[in-house]
Amino acid sequence: MKILPAIDPVRAQRMNTAELREAFLLENLFQPDAVILVYSENDRAVIGSAIPVQEKLALATAKELAANYFAERREIGALNIGGTGQVVVDAKVFDLANRDMLYIGRGAKEIVFSSENQSTPAAFFLMSFPAHQTYPTKVARFSEAAAVQLGSPENASQRTIYKYIHPGGIQSCQLVMGFTQLQSGAIWNTMPPHTHARRMEVYMYFDLPENARVFHFMGQPEETRHLVVANRQAVISPSWSIHCGAATSAYAFCWAMGGENQAFEDMDGVRMEQLR
């Protein structure tokens, strides 16, 4: 399991492009027939993926977790951004269509991913945080997700936020997770931007055409940087950093947060005149 250290804002100001990408961007997160896991020292998050094509894939523990099994002291969110697949959690089968999400509670010992069809394999984006108690493992269907409309055509920011794991939906210890879909013609997300000093966040961009790119903005409001992001790549956003972006076409992105609280509205807004 790759470990990424927490980077403070002073060091981030001095990083070049390659160093920023190494510290904050997960470029090769999705690989066929592999479980990929990255450990971030920001709130001890584990970001990962599983694409079962030819075979089933088990979520195993790693020495970095010092645990007998992966979810011994952790909870997990799994968003399927591929074809229909299944997740077996301690012998119980959960079917997940595209954009369905599964919350896996602390204590689940055996977690196995599979695809219904090899030609259109499932692709699971995984997000995990330490958990202090167990909540039930539960499926969140795309058709049942709480949807919030934001943005406007004038600002090229029309988008829909779908909330899955949150205080008003699936219960969890600290994980808050969902995704945002931009409408055709819209490119901007999370603008004006914000920070939330009490939580870190990860953005995983998907459904982006092969030749399209997202320009993801990060850094302190007065000292911004950007990362050029392709389809199915993820950005780690520390609590001190803004997180917003604009792309060359419409796209979607999964957002996942963990930290001090679960209040979705707990944000420190940034005024446009603050940005540099």
Secondary structure as UniProt FT lines:
FT   STRAND          2..4
FT   HELIX           9..13
FT   HELIX           17..24
FT   STRAND          25..26
FT   TURN            27..28
FT   STRAND          35..40
FT   TURN            41..44
FT   STRAND          45..51
FT   STRAND          57..58
FT   HELIX           63..65
FT   HELIX           70..72
FT   STRAND          74..80
FT   STRAND          85..89
FT   TURN            90..91
FT   STRAND          92..96
FT   TURN            98..99
FT   STRAND          101..104
FT   TURN            106..107
FT   STRAND          111..115
FT   TURN            118..119
FT   STRAND          124..130
FT   STRAND          138..140
FT   HELIX           142..144
FT   STRAND          146..150
FT   HELIX           153..155
FT   STRAND          159..165
FT   TURN            167..168
FT   STRAND          176..182
FT   TURN            184..185
FT   STRAND          188..189
FT   STRAND          194..195
FT   TURN            197..198
FT   STRAND          199..206
FT   TURN            210..211
FT   STRAND          214..220
FT   TURN            221..222
FT   STRAND          223..229
FT   TURN            231..232
FT   STRAND          233..237
FT   TURN            239..240
FT   STRAND          244..247
FT   STRAND          252..259
FT   TURN            264..265
FT   STRAND          268..269
FT   HELIX           272..274
//
